[in-house]
Amino acid sequence: MSQRFLPPRLRALRVVRRRNESGAAAVEFAIVAIPFFLLLYGLIVFGMALAVKQSVTNAAAEGARSAVGISDPAVAIAQAQATVNNRLDWLGNNYQPGDVTISWFTPGSGCGASSPPAGSPMTICVAIDLPYKAREVVPAAPIIQNVTPENLRSLAVVQIY
């Protein structure tokens, strides 16, 4: 209904003052953008942790496999260590060679022997224990610190001879 057909008293009520909404878009953007960017950053942090875990698992398996066919225990350990170092060199300072433990499998007690058991096939154990929280590739924001694991561990056991 047009305002000219309304009585004068109702005409005054019909006129609605428009509010100033000039900053509404910026406020709405701030409300939506902060959780969105936190979620996006959390996905990146978790994705990098997952990529490092996959790389650690692959490095342990490749290190153990690289010793296959080598009958000298010292050469087998050196070959496994070199392969692991080569696979994890993309991590830079986030990986230290001391994170790798290469030992021998002993029937009945498992991995951890410093020399291969006599009279049985040599079985090498390559264990990688990377303290990921201490050396994160992408640092986590304070709100999403619990997304990344404390340590990344992988163990590969392969009969080499």
N, C-alpha and C positions, 0 to 999 in steps of 0.2 A: 504494500500500500504506500502510496506517495505521501510525503509529509504535508503537502498543501491541503489534503483532505482531512487531516487530523486536527482536533481542537488545539488551541494554542498551548494549553497546559501539557497535553500529551506530546506535542511537537518538541518541547524542551526535553522530555524524557527520551524521545526517540534519537536525539542527537547523542551519539556515543563518542566519547573522546577516544581517539586512537592513542595507544600507549607507544612509547618510544622503545623499539625492539632492535636498536642498532647493535648492541653487544651480545645478543642472544646466540648468534651463530658461533662466536668465539667461545662462549661459556659451554655450549653443547659440544664443541670440538674438544675442549679441554677435558670434559667429563668422559668422552668416548675414547680419546686418543691415548690417555695414560694407561688404562687397562689393555688397550690394543697393543701398544708398543711393549709393555711388560710381557704380554703373551708372546709376541713375536721374538723378543729377546730370549725368553725362556725356551722357545723352540730352537733357537740357534745354539744356546748353551747346551741343551740336552742333545741336540743333533751332533755337536762336536764331541761330547762325551761318548756318544754311541759310536762315532767314527773312530775315536781313539781306542775304544774297547775292541772294535772289530779289527783294527790294525794290530793290537797287542795279541789277540787270539791268532791272527794269521801269522805274525812274526814267530810265535812260539811253535806253531805247526811247521812252518817252513824251516826254522832253525833245527828242529829235530829231524826233519826229512833230509836236510842237507848233509847230515852225518851218516846216512845210509851207505853201506859198502866200504866204509873206512875202518880198517882193523886196528889201527893205532889209537888208543884212547885219548892221548893228548891232542892228536890231529883232529879227531872227531869233535872234541870239546871246542877247539879253536875254530873249526869250521862252523859249528853251530852258533858260537858267539858272534862270529863275523856276519853270518846271515841275519841274525837278530838285529845287530847294530845297523846293518844295511837297510832292513825293512822299517826300522823305527827312526831313521835319521831325519825324517821330515818333521819330527817333533822338536828338533833343536835342543834347547836347554831343558825341556820338559821331560826328556828321557836321559837317564844316566846308565852307563854299562853295569853299575852295581845293582840295578833293579832286576838283573837276570841271574838266576841260579841254575847252573847246569850240573846235574848229578847223574848217578847210575841207579837203575832199578835193581833191587834185590828181592828175589822171591820170598814172600812171607813178611817183609818189612816195608816194601814199597820204595819210593824214591828217597834219595838222600845220601846214598853211599858215595864216598869220595873216590873209590876205584871200582871198576867192574868186577863182579863176582867171578871166581874161577870155575871153569867147568860148565858154565851155562851161557846161553847167548847174551851178547852185550845189548842192553836195552838202555837207551839214553832218556833222561827226563829234562825237559827244558821248561822252567817255571819263570814267569815274569810277574813281578809284583810292583806295579807302578802306583806310587802315592799320588793319586790324581788331584785330590783337594789341595795338596801343598803346591802342585805344579799344574794348575789348570791352563788349558790352551786359551779358552775364552773365560775371563773371570765372571762369576755370577753376581748379579745385583743382590743387594742385601735382602730384598723381599723374596727372592727365589733361590736362596742358597741351598736349600734341601733338594734341589733338582739333580745335582751331580753326586756321584758316589764318592766315598772316602778313598777307596783303593780300587784299582782295576787289576784283576788277577787272571792268569791263564796258565794252563799246564798242558804240555804235550808229551806223550810217552810213545817212543818208537823203537822197535827192535832193529838194531843197525847191522848186526853181524850174526 
